[in-house]
Amino acid sequence: MKLVMTLFKMSIIEDLEKILKEINNAGGVETSVIASRDGLLICSTLSRKQHPETFVAMCATMMGAAETAAIVLGNGIPERIIVETKDGKIIGTGVGPKALLIVISKPHADLGLILLEIKKSSDKIKKINVHGKV
């Protein structure tokens, strides 16, 4: 039974990795990550040098702070956060109640195209049944 569960989990991770690879093929996307809302790494195309565990923890914190601020103002839950720097953008969005999709783009990437790809990828992630993990 344990082997079946391990294979099931591997299949889910493989499906999530496929989705990340697809979004990475969108023009201007450098890398992408799926994390839990509490900042735990689920799946990533970040290199180990980029410290994915630390990165997702910080992104989850930013998303949580943005949600809290918007709710306090009576604006509801934000659809996404975007951090723009001279070297690119970090775009984070909720994927269901327990997960986040985070995309890093190049500085001059077409934001509209990337947001469209994020929406498509988010919908695919939501359809993956992981017993409440994503």
FENDATA-V329197 format. One record per backbone hydrogen bond with DSSP energy under -1.0 kcal/mol. NH is the residue of the N-H (numbers start at 0). CO is the residue of the C=O. E is the energy in kcal/mol with one decimal. If there is no record, write none. Layout:
nh=NH co=CO e=E
nh=NH co=CO e=E
//
This chain:
nh=4 co=0 e=-2.2
nh=5 co=1 e=-2.3
nh=6 co=2 e=-2.6
nh=7 co=3 e=-2.4
nh=8 co=4 e=-2.5
nh=9 co=5 e=-2.5
nh=10 co=6 e=-2.3
nh=11 co=7 e=-1.8
nh=12 co=8 e=-2.4
nh=13 co=9 e=-2.6
nh=14 co=10 e=-2.1
nh=15 co=11 e=-2.5
nh=16 co=12 e=-2.9
nh=17 co=13 e=-2.0
nh=18 co=14 e=-1.8
nh=19 co=15 e=-2.3
nh=20 co=16 e=-2.5
nh=21 co=17 e=-2.1
nh=22 co=18 e=-2.3
nh=23 co=19 e=-2.2
nh=25 co=22 e=-1.5
nh=28 co=25 e=-2.0
nh=29 co=103 e=-3.0
nh=30 co=103 e=-1.4
nh=32 co=101 e=-2.6
nh=33 co=42 e=-3.2
nh=34 co=99 e=-2.1
nh=35 co=39 e=-2.8
nh=36 co=97 e=-1.7
nh=38 co=35 e=-2.0
nh=41 co=33 e=-2.3
nh=42 co=33 e=-2.1
nh=44 co=31 e=-2.2
nh=49 co=46 e=-1.4
nh=50 co=47 e=-1.7
nh=54 co=50 e=-2.5
nh=55 co=51 e=-2.7
nh=56 co=52 e=-1.6
nh=57 co=53 e=-2.2
nh=58 co=54 e=-2.4
nh=59 co=55 e=-2.6
nh=60 co=56 e=-1.8
nh=61 co=57 e=-2.4
nh=62 co=58 e=-2.6
nh=63 co=59 e=-2.5
nh=64 co=60 e=-2.5
nh=65 co=61 e=-2.5
nh=66 co=62 e=-2.4
nh=67 co=63 e=-2.4
nh=68 co=64 e=-2.6
nh=69 co=65 e=-2.4
nh=70 co=66 e=-2.3
nh=71 co=67 e=-2.5
nh=72 co=68 e=-1.7
nh=73 co=70 e=-1.4
nh=74 co=69 e=-3.0
nh=80 co=91 e=-2.5
nh=82 co=89 e=-2.7
nh=84 co=87 e=-3.0
nh=87 co=84 e=-1.0
nh=88 co=104 e=-1.1
nh=89 co=82 e=-2.3
nh=90 co=102 e=-3.0
nh=91 co=80 e=-2.5
nh=92 co=100 e=-2.1
nh=94 co=98 e=-3.1
nh=99 co=34 e=-3.0
nh=100 co=92 e=-2.6
nh=101 co=32 e=-2.8
nh=102 co=90 e=-2.9
nh=103 co=30 e=-2.8
nh=104 co=88 e=-2.7
nh=105 co=27 e=-3.0
nh=108 co=105 e=-1.4
nh=113 co=109 e=-2.1
nh=114 co=110 e=-2.8
nh=115 co=111 e=-1.9
nh=116 co=112 e=-2.2
nh=117 co=113 e=-2.6
nh=118 co=114 e=-2.1
nh=119 co=115 e=-2.1
nh=120 co=116 e=-2.7
nh=121 co=117 e=-2.8
nh=122 co=118 e=-2.1
nh=123 co=119 e=-1.8
nh=124 co=120 e=-2.6
nh=125 co=121 e=-2.4
nh=126 co=122 e=-1.1
nh=127 co=124 e=-1.2
nh=132 co=129 e=-1.7
//
